[in-house]
Amino acid sequence: MAASVCIVGAGVTGLCACKHLVQHGVECVVLEAQEGVGGVWRNTFASTKLQTPRDAFQFSDYLWPKGTPRLPTHFQVMDYLTAYARHFRVLERILFGCTVVKVCCLDRWPPTPASPKIRANANWAVCVRRGDQSDAEWLFFEYLVMSVGHYGDVPKFPSFPESKGPAAFGGKVLHSLDYSKLDEGASKELLSAKRVVVVGSRKSALDLVMEAANCNRGDDGQPAMLLYRTPHWVIANHNFYGVPMAYMTSRVSQLLVPQPGTDKNTLHGLISAIILSPLRWAISKAMEHYLLTTLPLVEHDFVPTQKVFEELKSCKLTLLPERFFERAKAGHITLQRTSDHWGFVEDGIVLPSGDKLKADVVVLCTGYEGEEKLKSLLGMSFHDLLQQRDGSIPLYRGVLPPRVPHLAVLGFQESYSNLFTAEMGARWTAHWIAGKVAVPSVEKMEKEAQRWLLNTKPFVTSNDKTCVNSTILGLADEMCKDMGWNPRRKKSLLQELFAPYGNMDYKD
Ligand SMILES: Cc1cc2nc3c(=O)[nH]c(=O)nc-3n(C[C@H](O)[C@H](O)[C@H](O)COP(=O)(O)OP(=O)(O)OC[C@H]3O[C@@H](n4cnc5c(N)ncnc54)[C@H](O)[C@@H]3O)c2cc1C
């Protein structure tokens, strides 16, 4: 089998895609803009650790070294990914410092007349720029695998009232994307002895406000402030009442949530509406009670209005940095809620109430526009084929945009362990490209992709993200069936029903 495949990106997803394609004897090359593997893990805050426990963020065929802590540091994640790439000889297939500027599907949008002769059997032309070279070059492939990542590269900024944007501020404003590119010395220099305001309430914001607090201990120390609009449920560890969260990926737990295609006319739909719905409510309340009684959320005005169950299903539950609320209690971190209409003034931030917060440095941990990156590479003509009017990108099996042939999009399905979803997607894609998985007609793929997307919709507020926490097992089942595997991966019925599912259950 000699299909030629271009994988864009050498983060977790791209590495994994390459490993699986090579395993199927498929010829492939990975184009990576940076000078090394790892994607988001290369440039991140000094204090960033994995928030998914190590065992859930583990390749099925390559284990973490013995003695690695349960929540490895980003350096350890980088070492692990590099070792994986070396072990499976993925490293030698990567062209580093090679930025993909644009891709063209030859069926529909041929490149400019000046471009070189198109290679036989090619479906995609990929325009790349290597290192400092000013001239772009075209490469040709049969298949394209986009694994450019969801986080990083394209920052998302809040909008500000007129004349109250960052230009009005006399201090320094930066996005967490730029902060994460600073080395440890530069980030310390930026934050030390400064009044720092961190905007946001997700993982990066919590990590960063903690870093700012750590840089500001001592006599000239200033409390670091977290300015947030919507608090999300946070956890201090991965269990509720002693039950590990990993159990949410057991078959019994997944039954609690309506699965794609279960409407009220089906038995599961009926059971879900009549029995499971109150049960979900009760479980969610019990989880909230646990968090409210174990963490000082009320005291710090950090109680979300959303149900914890919804946050879990939409991948928004966030692990707190160690001793976060201890630092808040000691006054090293302050938490300030705001509505949308805050803005900048010369010496800080002005809230909608008119209150002012003095600041020297403001870091915006306001997220990324992952889908914009994908769309800009694919070009305008693809937008209608890829993205729906509501902004969502339906993907068959979480991988194939039904109307764009010979293209796989990996890493756009979020879950409790993004490595798990990346590996499942990479494995399925390799089978598909190797001709070992048949896909139905475009119309059927669209219908199926839509069915799965609708299922996650009630839990997903931001349209660009597809969190599959609630359907991860169902999706894995479908992929297994496509690949001719038995979807029941456990050794006994008891385990099949109650034991958590993870990567290791899908070892080839
Ligand atoms: C701070 C942080 C903490 C996280 N913690 C967790 C966690 O605990 N658990 C979890 O499951 N997930 C976590 N994630 C999510 C994380 O994104 C995934 O785990 C995973 O690393 C994503 O890998 P990826 O390969 O899909 O994307 P990325 O890591 O973003 O890799 C994409 C790669 O594509 C390259 N690229 C992009 N555009 C181009 C181009 N035009 N040309 C060439 N190359 C290009 C980039 O340089 C990059 O190397 C975290 C993310 C962040 C930012």
The ligand as an SDF file (V2000), in Angstrom:
LIG
                    3D

 53 58  0  0  0  0  0  0  0  0999 V2000
   -1.6570   24.3720   28.7270 C   0  0  0  0  0  0  0  0  0  0  0  0
   -2.3590   23.1800   28.2070 C   0  0  0  0  0  0  0  0  0  0  0  0
   -2.6000   22.0870   29.0270 C   0  0  0  0  0  0  0  0  0  0  0  0
   -3.2670   20.9700   28.5330 C   0  0  0  0  0  0  0  0  0  0  0  0
   -3.5090   19.9190   29.3610 N   0  0  0  0  0  0  0  0  0  0  0  0
   -4.1610   18.8360   28.8960 C   0  0  0  0  0  0  0  0  0  0  0  0
   -4.4140   17.7080   29.7340 C   0  0  0  0  0  0  0  0  0  0  0  0
   -4.0490   17.6730   30.8970 O   0  0  0  0  0  0  0  0  0  0  0  0
   -5.0880   16.6530   29.2170 N   0  0  0  0  0  0  0  0  0  0  0  0
   -5.5070   16.6370   27.9250 C   0  0  0  0  0  0  0  0  0  0  0  0
   -6.0960   15.6500   27.5040 O   0  0  0  0  0  0  0  0  0  0  0  0
   -5.2850   17.6930   27.1110 N   0  0  0  0  0  0  0  0  0  0  0  0
   -4.6290   18.7760   27.5570 C   0  0  0  0  0  0  0  0  0  0  0  0
   -4.3950   19.8440   26.7360 N   0  0  0  0  0  0  0  0  0  0  0  0
   -4.8970   19.8020   25.3700 C   0  0  0  0  0  0  0  0  0  0  0  0
   -3.7710   19.5060   24.3740 C   0  0  0  0  0  0  0  0  0  0  0  0
   -3.9870   20.4220   23.3730 O   0  0  0  0  0  0  0  0  0  0  0  0
   -3.8350   18.0930   23.8710 C   0  0  0  0  0  0  0  0  0  0  0  0
   -3.5920   17.2150   24.9310 O   0  0  0  0  0  0  0  0  0  0  0  0
   -2.8010   17.7450   22.8090 C   0  0  0  0  0  0  0  0  0  0  0  0
   -1.5090   18.0600   23.2250 O   0  0  0  0  0  0  0  0  0  0  0  0
   -3.1440   18.3830   21.4740 C   0  0  0  0  0  0  0  0  0  0  0  0
   -2.2500   17.8870   20.5170 O   0  0  0  0  0  0  0  0  0  0  0  0
   -2.4120   18.2220   18.9750 P   0  0  0  0  0  0  0  0  0  0  0  0
   -1.3470   17.4900   18.2810 O   0  0  0  0  0  0  0  0  0  0  0  0
   -3.8000   17.9310   18.5450 O   0  0  0  0  0  0  0  0  0  0  0  0
   -2.2250   19.7870   18.8500 O   0  0  0  0  0  0  0  0  0  0  0  0
   -0.9630   20.7170   19.1590 P   0  0  0  0  0  0  0  0  0  0  0  0
   -0.2580   20.2520   20.3540 O   0  0  0  0  0  0  0  0  0  0  0  0
   -1.4710   22.1100   19.1260 O   0  0  0  0  0  0  0  0  0  0  0  0
   -0.0040   20.4750   17.9140 O   0  0  0  0  0  0  0  0  0  0  0  0
   -0.2640   21.0290   16.6530 C   0  0  0  0  0  0  0  0  0  0  0  0
    1.0360   21.1560   15.9090 C   0  0  0  0  0  0  0  0  0  0  0  0
    0.7460   21.6130   14.5880 O   0  0  0  0  0  0  0  0  0  0  0  0
    1.7290   22.5490   14.2190 C   0  0  0  0  0  0  0  0  0  0  0  0
    1.1740   23.4320   13.1950 N   0  0  0  0  0  0  0  0  0  0  0  0
    0.0900   24.2180   13.3010 C   0  0  0  0  0  0  0  0  0  0  0  0
   -0.1190   24.8840   12.1610 N   0  0  0  0  0  0  0  0  0  0  0  0
    0.8610   24.5000   11.3140 C   0  0  0  0  0  0  0  0  0  0  0  0
    1.1900   24.8550    9.9850 C   0  0  0  0  0  0  0  0  0  0  0  0
    0.4680   25.7280    9.3030 N   0  0  0  0  0  0  0  0  0  0  0  0
    2.2620   24.2680    9.3980 N   0  0  0  0  0  0  0  0  0  0  0  0
    3.0150   23.3570   10.0810 C   0  0  0  0  0  0  0  0  0  0  0  0
    2.7460   23.0130   11.3480 N   0  0  0  0  0  0  0  0  0  0  0  0
    1.6850   23.5710   11.9550 C   0  0  0  0  0  0  0  0  0  0  0  0
    2.0380   23.2980   15.4970 C   0  0  0  0  0  0  0  0  0  0  0  0
    3.3100   23.9360   15.4380 O   0  0  0  0  0  0  0  0  0  0  0  0
    1.9870   22.1680   16.5200 C   0  0  0  0  0  0  0  0  0  0  0  0
    3.2490   21.5880   16.7210 O   0  0  0  0  0  0  0  0  0  0  0  0
   -3.7160   20.9670   27.2060 C   0  0  0  0  0  0  0  0  0  0  0  0
   -3.4820   22.0780   26.3790 C   0  0  0  0  0  0  0  0  0  0  0  0
   -2.8130   23.1680   26.8660 C   0  0  0  0  0  0  0  0  0  0  0  0
   -2.6020   24.3430   25.9640 C   0  0  0  0  0  0  0  0  0  0  0  0
  1  2  1  0
  2  3  1  0
  2 52  2  0
  3  4  2  0
  4  5  1  0
  4 50  1  0
  5  6  2  0
  6  7  1  0
  6 13  1  0
  7  8  2  0
  7  9  1  0
  9 10  1  0
 10 11  2  0
 10 12  1  0
 12 13  2  0
 13 14  1  0
 14 15  1  0
 14 50  1  0
 15 16  1  0
 16 17  1  0
 16 18  1  0
 18 19  1  0
 18 20  1  0
 20 21  1  0
 20 22  1  0
 22 23  1  0
 23 24  1  0
 24 25  2  0
 24 26  1  0
 24 27  1  0
 27 28  1  0
 28 29  2  0
 28 30  1  0
 28 31  1  0
 31 32  1  0
 32 33  1  0
 33 34  1  0
 33 48  1  0
 34 35  1  0
 35 36  1  0
 35 46  1  0
 36 37  1  0
 36 45  1  0
 37 38  2  0
 38 39  1  0
 39 40  1  0
 39 45  2  0
 40 41  1  0
 40 42  2  0
 42 43  1  0
 43 44  2  0
 44 45  1  0
 46 47  1  0
 46 48  1  0
 48 49  1  0
 50 51  2  0
 51 52  1  0
 52 53  1  0
M  END
$$$$
